[in-house]
Amino acid sequence: MKKKKCIAMLLAGGQGSRLMPLTDKIAKPAVPFGSRYRIIDFPLSNCANSGIDTVGVLTQYQPLELNDYLGNGTPWGMNLTYGGLHILPPYQASEGSDWFKGTANAIYQNIRFIERYNPEYVLILSGDHIYKMDYNAMLEDHIKNDADCTIAVIDVPLEEASRFGIMNTDKKGRITEFEEKPKQPKSTHASMGVYIFSTDKLIKYLIEDEADKSSSNDFGKNIIPKMLADGQRMFAYVFKGYWRDVGTLESYWAANMDAIEMPEDEPEKLVLNDPAWRIYYRHDSARPQYIGENAKLSNSMIGGACNIDGEVDHSIIFNNVVVENGAFIKDSIVMDGAVIKSGARVEYAIIDYDVVIGENASVGGPKEGGAMSVVAKGISLPAGKTVASGEKITKKEAE
Amino acid sequence: MIDALGLIFTDGFDVQLDALTERRTVASIPFAGRYRLIDFPLSNLANSGVRNIGIIVKKNYQSLMDHIRGGAEWDLNLRFTGLTFLPPFSSVTSEEPDVYKNRLDALAANTSFLRYHKEKYVIMMGSDFIWNEDLEDFYEAHIASGAKMTALYTKEAFKKNPETESTFVVTDSTGKITRQIISNQKPDGAFYSMNTYIMERAALLELLESRHKTGIRSLRRDVIAKMIENGEANSYEAKGKVFHIDSLEAYLRSSLDMLSRPNRMSLFGNEDRPILTHIMDSAPTKYGKNAKVTNSIIADGAVIEGEVRNCIIFRNVKVEEGAVVENSVIMNDTLISRGAHINYCVLDKNIIIGDDRWLSGYITHPFYSKRSSVI
């Protein structure tokens, strides 16, 4: 049988409840990022750039928009006859059917997909992070170490280490201990949620884990500790480069602002226009943006088909956004199709899809000392309306 | 549903663009920040439901093929229909490949394409007109008229390049074409023919196959002229704004015309008929701390840290802090270094303008720099 050396399984079913209301109707991996992208573009582009052309995307929560976005994988060069991108939703079987109970169970339910390509290695990814990573370099390390499992880690500051899953390793990088959110961290190697398994070991442990009724069927909680306890060869792969969790509104906002910076060849910064490592995305037919006579733009990133005639400072503007003359936007994220009318002020806020901010309305306030405001998808804020700093407008009745 | 085959001529048989087309076809001239001229006829056909399109190329068509590839962006990468590139047929023994001299030559070389497909009609067009048209209306008007052929025209008054000839038509009150004039000057009462025609595929084939017997040599001068003489030619006026590129000056003027909202919306404002183009996966446009940008179209991938006024800026252009660019078209990947001042220029792709360089032309005489030059 024809085989693939390595395929990827991308866990994209997460609800992303801490990103509400952005994830009210869409799965977290489909949340827009950086004027044109979605979060899932990053792991998928990393796969494409690492030569991994077969990816199973496991979906569960609000998959409609995510499925539309993924399509047949054309944007990432994964519209293949053999392999390519496959969406793997939960399914019914003759004996019982189930939602994906946990990350390990989601992969367990799709063992047959993995077996179809008979790969030597399986890369497990999630759609929660913004990063650019060469998975192939990690795979080479895995092969060189003759490992059963390799876990990508990134060095975090010691004072923040207790928020992460921490890998303690010996001098050769072999993992000796795994601690989930330790109070007294012994190392700064935080797990990135990126794993490479040798396929036979992965399948063996998934089947054992499924048989264990007390297991919560989770990679971090069950599979990894079990493999460690059994003395399997498990290695940490230290990744150096930009990597951000975008699990909360604040961290999501901060990662977007990182994209505005103009770094010159600094690997620890987020460079989006590196021709050697493109981030691919699904395009709409957006015409170029028009910057009007009264526009004042600084320190910002702006998408296609926008019409900008107001003032935009330190902000991310997505496609098809209208910023009228006299409107003011600072420290904010404005998503597709939003209209910011004349005289409106938006400061330290996230404005979701198709929102209208009426004339002279005001959303949020200065970032310093203030909390972030959010106006959810489709809401029209009437003229003169004020949304206070930290307020989240999610219901139509708010109009 | 439209039952027509599309044929696009990619070379300008009657435009002179010298430097702009030195190494590319007219169809691959970049326009409006992210498009090439072929995007207009191709999107017009695709948006109107034409599913079989032949693209007639003559020479220098590498960049055009890179741009169109399999036609995925126009949803023309289909299993049974889609795009067909029609390059010249050349024999191994002849020193000069058998390259077409005019549209009729090009059509005659591609009768097999016309025979193979079974659509009832053929819509033929060039690549030098820029507009957004619902060709289904054109198609239906043609069928309703009962004419043998219908030609598209516009009343727009172009500044014409006096060194090139254009086709003009005179129509009667019913829309029937009474006269065709090929001239450097626009005659009073005549309209610009857009060299876009619809006729039955079988009728076109018959004309082409009998050309040795009948002695016809030119599409316009023999075929179209004959139909007009016989009272078989109808006319149809293009909707919306039409731009025509026949000189460098016309190129700069038409480009800067995109800064006016009605012009921009006429071409790009129709959600049902978007002008589609090649996808590049460029990063979004970035503006630096001290950027000053007004009245400009800026494409994705551009990084603007200096001053830009009344410009069309293409993908991945970089304008450094302290540089000033006005009234100009700057194509892909060009770098404008700090202290440079650019006015009324058309800078082709991948140019490096060094620190403090001052370059200026005028609207009637744009300064043009060819691709990959270093100034």
Interface residues (C-beta under 8 A of the other chain):
Chain A: G34 S35 R36 T74 I260 M262 L272 N273 R278 I279 Y280 Y281 H283 S285 R287 P288 Q289 Y290 I291 G292 E293 N294 A295 K296 L297 S298 N299 S300 M301 I302 G303 G304 A305 V312
Chain B: A32 G33 R34 A72 E73 L259 R261 R264 F268 P274 I275 L276 T277 I279 D281 S282 A283 P284 T285 K286 Y287 G288 K289 N290 A291 K292 V293 T294 N295 S296 I297 I298 A299 D300 G301 V303 I304 E305 V308 N316
